[in-house]
Amino acid sequence: MNSVLPVVLFALAGLLVGGAWSMHRQAASRTAVGLVGGLALFAAAGGVLWLIPGGS
């Protein structure tokens, strides 16, 4: 499970970026696009942080 979770988080980030881009192209509100984009950043950051060695 340790090696699967970062891949899942990066995949989720990719889907969210694609969704934010699609919303932007459809002239959605800036707030909604920013929210989805922010969630994508959090998912990508979680994937990166999961890969950092250390901890228990």
DSSP file (Angstrom, degrees, kcal/mol; ACC not computed):
  #  RESIDUE AA STRUCTURE BP1 BP2  ACC     N-H-->O    O-->H-N    N-H-->O    O-->H-N    TCO  KAPPA ALPHA  PHI   PSI    X-CA   Y-CA   Z-CA
    1    1 A M     >        0   0    0      0, 0.0     4,-1.9     0, 0.0     3,-0.4   0.000 360.0 360.0 360.0 -28.1    0.0    0.0    0.0
    2    2 A N  T  4  +     0   0    0      1,-0.2     0, 0.0     2,-0.2     0, 0.0   0.848 360.0  41.1 -63.4 -34.2    2.9    2.3    0.6
    3    3 A S  T  > S+     0   0    0      1,-0.1     4,-0.5     2,-0.1    -1,-0.2   0.638 112.9  55.2 -89.0 -13.4    3.9    2.5   -3.0
    4    4 A V  H  > S+     0   0    0     -3,-0.4     4,-2.2     2,-0.1     3,-0.2   0.852  94.4  65.5 -85.6 -37.3    0.4    2.7   -4.3
    5    5 A L  H  X S+     0   0    0     -4,-1.9     4,-2.5     1,-0.2     5,-0.2   0.884  99.2  50.0 -60.1 -44.2   -0.8    5.7   -2.4
    6    6 A P  H  > S+     0   0    0      0, 0.0     4,-2.4     0, 0.0    -1,-0.2   0.895 111.2  50.9 -61.8 -36.3    1.5    8.3   -4.1
    7    7 A V  H  X S+     0   0    0     -4,-0.5     4,-2.3    -3,-0.2    -2,-0.2   0.910 110.6  48.7 -64.9 -41.5    0.5    7.0   -7.5
    8    8 A V  H  X S+     0   0    0     -4,-2.2     4,-2.5     2,-0.2    -1,-0.2   0.904 111.4  49.8 -64.5 -41.4   -3.2    7.4   -6.5
    9    9 A L  H  X S+     0   0    0     -4,-2.5     4,-2.4     2,-0.2    -2,-0.2   0.901 111.6  47.9 -65.5 -40.5   -2.6   10.9   -5.2
   10   10 A F  H  X S+     0   0    0     -4,-2.4     4,-2.2     2,-0.2    -1,-0.2   0.883 111.9  50.3 -67.6 -37.1   -0.8   11.9   -8.4
   11   11 A A  H  X S+     0   0    0     -4,-2.3     4,-2.3     2,-0.2    -2,-0.2   0.917 110.9  49.1 -65.1 -42.4   -3.6   10.4  -10.5
   12   12 A L  H  X S+     0   0    0     -4,-2.5     4,-2.4     1,-0.2    -2,-0.2   0.906 109.8  51.9 -62.1 -41.6   -6.1   12.3   -8.5
   13   13 A A  H  X S+     0   0    0     -4,-2.4     4,-2.5     1,-0.2    -1,-0.2   0.909 109.2  50.4 -61.4 -41.4   -4.1   15.5   -8.9
   14   14 A G  H  X S+     0   0    0     -4,-2.2     4,-2.3     2,-0.2    -2,-0.2   0.908 110.7  48.6 -63.5 -42.2   -4.1   15.0  -12.7
   15   15 A L  H  X S+     0   0    0     -4,-2.3     4,-2.3     1,-0.2    -1,-0.2   0.898 112.3  49.0 -63.9 -40.0   -7.8   14.4  -12.8
   16   16 A L  H  X S+     0   0    0     -4,-2.4     4,-2.6     2,-0.2    -2,-0.2   0.885 110.0  50.6 -69.1 -37.8   -8.4   17.6  -10.8
   17   17 A V  H  X S+     0   0    0     -4,-2.5     4,-2.6     2,-0.2    -2,-0.2   0.927 111.6  48.7 -63.8 -43.4   -6.1   19.6  -13.0
   18   18 A G  H  X S+     0   0    0     -4,-2.3     4,-2.3     1,-0.2    -2,-0.2   0.893 111.8  49.5 -62.1 -39.6   -8.0   18.4  -16.0
   19   19 A G  H  X S+     0   0    0     -4,-2.3     4,-2.5     2,-0.2    -2,-0.2   0.894 110.6  49.4 -66.1 -40.3  -11.2   19.2  -14.4
   20   20 A A  H  X S+     0   0    0     -4,-2.6     4,-2.4     2,-0.2    -2,-0.2   0.910 111.9  48.9 -65.2 -41.1  -10.0   22.7  -13.5
   21   21 A W  H  X S+     0   0    0     -4,-2.6     4,-2.3     2,-0.2    -2,-0.2   0.914 111.7  49.1 -64.2 -42.1   -8.9   23.3  -17.0
   22   22 A S  H  X S+     0   0    0     -4,-2.3     4,-1.4     2,-0.2    -2,-0.2   0.907 111.2  49.5 -63.7 -42.1  -12.2   22.1  -18.4
   23   23 A M  H  <>S+     0   0    0     -4,-2.5     5,-2.4     1,-0.2    -1,-0.2   0.901 110.0  51.6 -63.3 -40.0  -14.1   24.3  -16.0
   24   24 A H  H ><5S+     0   0    0     -4,-2.4     3,-1.5     1,-0.2    -2,-0.2   0.914 108.6  50.5 -61.7 -43.2  -11.9   27.3  -17.1
   25   25 A R  H 3<5S+     0   0    0     -4,-2.3    -1,-0.2     1,-0.3    -2,-0.2   0.774 108.8  52.7 -67.0 -25.7  -12.6   26.6  -20.7
   26   26 A Q  T 3<5S-     0   0    0     -4,-1.4    -1,-0.3    -5,-0.2    -2,-0.2   0.268 118.1-112.8 -93.2  10.9  -16.4   26.5  -20.0
   27   27 A A  T < 5 +     0   0    0     -3,-1.5    -3,-0.2     1,-0.1    -2,-0.1   0.879  54.0 170.4  61.4  43.4  -16.2   29.9  -18.3
   28   28 A A      < -     0   0    0     -5,-2.4    -1,-0.1     1,-0.2    -5,-0.0  -0.316  46.4 -74.1 -73.8 167.2  -16.9   28.6  -14.8
   29   29 A S     >  -     0   0    0      1,-0.1     4,-2.2    -2,-0.1     5,-0.2  -0.279  37.1-123.4 -64.2 149.4  -16.5   31.0  -11.9
   30   30 A R  H  > S+     0   0    0      1,-0.2     4,-2.6     2,-0.2     5,-0.2   0.832 110.9  58.4 -63.0 -31.7  -13.0   31.8  -10.8
   31   31 A T  H  > S+     0   0    0      2,-0.2     4,-2.3     1,-0.2    -1,-0.2   0.929 107.3  45.3 -64.2 -45.4  -13.8   30.6   -7.3
   32   32 A A  H  > S+     0   0    0      2,-0.2     4,-2.3     1,-0.2     5,-0.2   0.911 114.5  48.0 -66.2 -42.2  -14.8   27.1   -8.5
   33   33 A V  H  X S+     0   0    0     -4,-2.2     4,-2.5     1,-0.2    -2,-0.2   0.916 113.0  48.9 -64.4 -42.0  -11.8   26.8  -10.8
   34   34 A G  H  X S+     0   0    0     -4,-2.6     4,-2.5    -5,-0.2    -2,-0.2   0.877 109.9  51.8 -64.7 -37.8   -9.5   28.0   -8.0
   35   35 A L  H  X S+     0   0    0     -4,-2.3     4,-2.2     2,-0.2    -2,-0.2   0.938 112.8  43.6 -64.8 -47.0  -11.0   25.5   -5.5
   36   36 A V  H  X S+     0   0    0     -4,-2.3     4,-1.9     1,-0.2    -2,-0.2   0.901 114.8  50.5 -66.4 -40.1  -10.5   22.6   -7.9
   37   37 A G  H  X S+     0   0    0     -4,-2.5     4,-2.1    -5,-0.2    -2,-0.2   0.892 109.6  51.0 -63.4 -39.5   -7.0   23.8   -8.7
   38   38 A G  H  X S+     0   0    0     -4,-2.5     4,-2.3     2,-0.2    -2,-0.2   0.894 108.1  51.6 -64.9 -39.7   -6.2   24.1   -5.1
   39   39 A L  H  X S+     0   0    0     -4,-2.2     4,-2.2     1,-0.2    -1,-0.2   0.877 107.9  53.2 -63.2 -36.1   -7.4   20.6   -4.4
   40   40 A A  H  X S+     0   0    0     -4,-1.9     4,-2.4     2,-0.2    -2,-0.2   0.909 108.4  49.8 -63.9 -41.6   -5.1   19.4   -7.2
   41   41 A L  H  X S+     0   0    0     -4,-2.1     4,-2.7     1,-0.2    -2,-0.2   0.906 110.3  50.2 -63.6 -40.9   -2.2   21.1   -5.6
   42   42 A F  H  X S+     0   0    0     -4,-2.3     4,-2.3     2,-0.2    -2,-0.2   0.902 110.9  49.0 -64.0 -40.1   -2.9   19.5   -2.3
   43   43 A A  H  X S+     0   0    0     -4,-2.2     4,-2.0     2,-0.2    -2,-0.2   0.921 113.4  46.3 -65.4 -43.3   -3.2   16.1   -3.9
   44   44 A A  H  X S+     0   0    0     -4,-2.4     4,-2.3     2,-0.2    -2,-0.2   0.909 112.6  50.4 -65.7 -41.3    0.1   16.5   -5.7
   45   45 A A  H  X S+     0   0    0     -4,-2.7     4,-2.9     1,-0.2     5,-0.2   0.893 109.0  52.2 -63.7 -38.7    1.8   17.9   -2.5
   46   46 A G  H  X S+     0   0    0     -4,-2.3     4,-2.0     2,-0.2    -1,-0.2   0.895 108.8  50.6 -62.9 -39.7    0.5   14.9   -0.6
   47   47 A G  H  X S+     0   0    0     -4,-2.0     4,-1.0     2,-0.2    -2,-0.2   0.904 113.0  45.6 -64.0 -41.1    2.0   12.5   -3.2
   48   48 A V  H >X S+     0   0    0     -4,-2.3     4,-0.7     1,-0.2     3,-0.7   0.935 113.1  49.1 -67.4 -46.2    5.4   14.2   -3.0
   49   49 A L  H >< S+     0   0    0     -4,-2.9     3,-0.7     1,-0.2    -1,-0.2   0.837 106.0  57.7 -64.3 -31.6    5.4   14.3    0.8
   50   50 A W  H 3< S+     0   0    0     -4,-2.0    -1,-0.2     1,-0.2    -2,-0.2   0.823 104.5  53.1 -66.3 -29.2    4.5   10.6    0.9
   51   51 A L  H << S+     0   0    0     -4,-1.0    -1,-0.2    -3,-0.7    -2,-0.2   0.627  81.6 106.2 -82.9 -12.8    7.6    9.8   -1.1
   52   52 A I  S << S-     0   0    0     -4,-0.7    -3,-0.0    -3,-0.7    -4,-0.0  -0.520  74.0-125.1 -69.2 125.3   10.0   11.7    1.2
   53   53 A P        +     0   0    0      0, 0.0     2,-0.3     0, 0.0    -1,-0.1  -0.301  66.9  60.9 -70.9 156.6   11.9    9.1    3.2
   54   54 A G        +     0   0    0      1,-0.0     2,-0.1    -2,-0.0     0, 0.0  -0.812  50.8  94.7 125.5-165.9   12.0    9.2    6.9
   55   55 A G              0   0    0     -2,-0.3    -1,-0.0     1,-0.2     0, 0.0  -0.432 360.0 360.0  78.3-155.3    9.4    8.9    9.6
   56   56 A S              0   0    0     -2,-0.1    -1,-0.2     0, 0.0     0, 0.0   0.456 360.0 360.0 -92.5 360.0    8.6    5.7   11.4
